Amino acid sequence: MYTIKEMLMPNDFKMLIISILGSVIAVYIVALINSIKKKLQIVEETNKNLIELTKNIKEDNEELKVLLQKTYANQKSAEPQIIKDIENSKTLRVYAMCGSTFSDTRKNIAKTVYNDKNLIQKYLISSENNPKIKERQEELPKGPLLNLLETRIKNSINEFEAARKENRKLEYRLHDKKVGFRLIILDNCLYLSQQENNKYGEDSEMQRIPHNTPAYINFSDYFNELWDKYPPQQT
C-alpha cells in the first residue's frame, strides 16, 4: 500500500495541502463573517431597544411630572388634570364658599361630575345666611350685582339641590365659616388654593397634593370633621 504522499509527486502534494488549507480557511472566514453579522444584528437590535427604552423613559418622566406637579397658576391651568383625576376617582369632596365650579354645568368640571352617576360626591359650601359672606365679599374684586358672593352662593345651593334630586350619590351640606382655603379632595390627590384678597377662589394659585402625604391626610381629616359637624339637607 502506498500513502497519498508516496502516490503524489512532491508538487502535487504541496498543492493538495494548499487546497485543503484554503478550504479550511474559507470555511473559517465564512463562519467568522456570519458570526460578525449576527453580532452586528444583535448590536443593531440592542440599539433599537435602547432607543425605544429611552423614549419610554422620557414619556414616563413627562407623565410623572404631571402626576407630581404641585403648583398651578390658577384653577384654569389645573383644570385638565383635575378632570383627569376626577375621572379616575370613586369619591369627590369639596370645601368651598360657593362651589359653582361643581354646580354650574356651563363649566367643564361641573359637566364632568354632573354626568358621573357613580362618583360619590360631597359638597360643603356656605349657607346663604352665613354672616361671614359679607366679610369675604369685601375682599373680592368689585363687579356687577350678579357677581355678588351672596347671589352666587344662592345660585349654587339651588343648583346642588336640583342635582341632588337626580343623583342619589350627591350630597351637600351648608357651613357658616369664612373659608380661608378651597379643597378638592379625590382618591389619589387633593387640590388646595388659598383665598386671597382681590381674587376669586378659582383665580388663586392651586397646589396638587398626592395622597398618603401628611398634608393630604390632615386636610382629609379636617374635611371629615367639618362634614360631621353640619347636618344633612332635608329631602
N, C-alpha and C positions, 0 to 999 in steps of 0.2 A: 504494500500500500504506500502510495505517495501522499505526502502532505500537500496542502494547497501551495505552500511556499515552494515545494520542490517541483510542482507541476507548472508553475508560472515562471516566466523569465523575471529577472530582478526588476526591470522597469515596469512590467505588468503588475508585480506585487505592490510596488510603490503606488501605482495608480489606483489599485484596489483599496489600499489603506486610505489614500487621499479621498476616494469616493465615499468610503464608509464614514470617515471623519466628517466629510462635507455634509452627508445626510444627517449625522448626529447633530452637527452644529445647526443645520437648517431647522431640524425639529426643535432644538433648544430655543432658537431665535423666534420661531413661530409661537412656542409656548410662552416665551418672555413677552412678546408683543401682546398676546391675548391676556396675559396677567396684567400688563400695564394698562390695557384697555379697560379691564374690569376695575382696576384701582381708580382709573380716571372717571369711570361711571359712578363708582362709589363716592368719589370726591364731589362730582357734579350733583349727585343726589343729596349728599350732605349739605352742599351749599344751598340747594333749593330748600331743604328743610330748615336751614338756619335763617334764610330769608323769610320763610313762612312763620317761623317761630318769632323772629324779630317783629314782624308785622302784628302777630297776635299779642305779643307783649305790649307793643305800642297801643293797640286797641284796648287791651285790658287796663293799661295805665290811664288812658283817657276816661274809661268808664269808672275807674277807681277815683279819679279826680272829681268826677261828678258826684259820686256817692259820698265822698268825704268832704266835699266843698262846704265850707261853714258860713260864708258870708255872701249875701246878695245885696245889691244896691237898694232894692225895694221889692215889693211883692210881685210886681210885673215881671221883673227879671228872674224871679224864683218860680214863677207860675208853671212853666213846663215840667220842672222837676217835682213840684207839689202835686200836679195832676198825675204824674207817673207814680209817685209814692202812694197817692190815694188809691189808684187802680190796683196796686199790689198789697193793699192793706185790708184787713177784715173789720177794723174799727176806726172811728174818727171822733176825736174830742176837741172841742173848740171853746176857748175862753176869750171873750171879746166884749167890747162895749156895745157894738151894733150887730156885727156878724153878717152884714149884707153881702160879703164875699161868697157866702154859702147859701143865702136866701134869695138873692136876686138872680133869677135864671137867665137874665141877659148877660151874665158874666160866665166866663168859661169854667171856672172852678165850680160854681153853683150848678151849671148844667151837668157836670160830671157826677156830682153827688146826688143830684135830683133823680138821675136816671138809674142809679145803682140801688136796687131794692134789697141787695144782700149786705150792704155796708151798714154796720151798727153805728148810728150817729148820735152824738150827744153834744148839744149846744148850750153853753152857759153864757147868756147875754144879759144886758142891763134891762131892768124893769123900766117902763116909761115913767114911773113915779120916783125913780131914783134921784135923791137930792143932789147927787154928785154930777148929774148931767150938765147942769149949768156951769159948774166949775171946769169941767172938761171942755165945754163949748167955748169958754173964754180963751182957751189955749189954741183953738183951731183957727185956720185961716178964715177971714171974713168972706162971706159969699151970700148968694140968694137964699131966701127963706126955705126953699126946697132942700137945701143942703144943711139946714139946722140939724144938729145931732138928735134932738128930741123927735123931729119928724122922721129921720132915718131909722131911729130905734122903733118907732111905732110901725113903720112900714115893714121892718124886718120881723117883728113879732107876728104881724098879720100873715106874712109870707111863710114863716115857720109853722104857724098854726095850720095854714092850708096844706102845706107839705106833710105835716104830721097825720092829717086825716087820710092821706093817700099812702102813707108809708109807715107801717107799724114799727119799723126798726129805727125810726127817727123820734128823738125826744129832745125837748128844750126846757130849760129852767131859767128863772129870772133872778138876777142878783142885785144888790144895792151898793155896789162898790164903784169907786173911780179906778178903772183898770189902768195899772201902771205899765202893763205889757200885754201883748196878744199872744195866745198859744194855739198852735195847730198840732195836735198830738196824734200820731199814727203808730202802727205796729213797729216799724223799723226806724223811726226817727221822729223828731218834733221840730217845728219851726217857731222861732221866738223873735218878736220885734218889740222894741221899746216904744211907748207912747211919748212923742216929742212935742214941744211947743211949736205952733205954726205949721204942723204937719198932720195930715190924716194918717191913721194907722198903716194903711197899705203903702204909704209913701216913705215909711221909715225903713232903715236898714234891717235886713232879716237874716237870721242865723239858722242854719240847718244843723241839728244836734243828733248824732246817731244814738240808737237805743243802747241799753246796758252801760251807759255812762252815768256818772253821778248826777250830772245836770238833768239828764232825761228822767232818771228815777225820781229826783226831788220835785221836778215840775209835774210829773205824772201824779205823784202823791198829793201835791198841792191841789191839783185839779180835782182829784177824787174827794178830798176833804171838803172843798167848796161845794162840789156837786151834792154831797150828802147833807150839807147844811141847808140847802134850799129845797122847798117842796116841789114835787112834780106838778105839771099843769093838769087841771081837771079835764077829763074827756067830755 
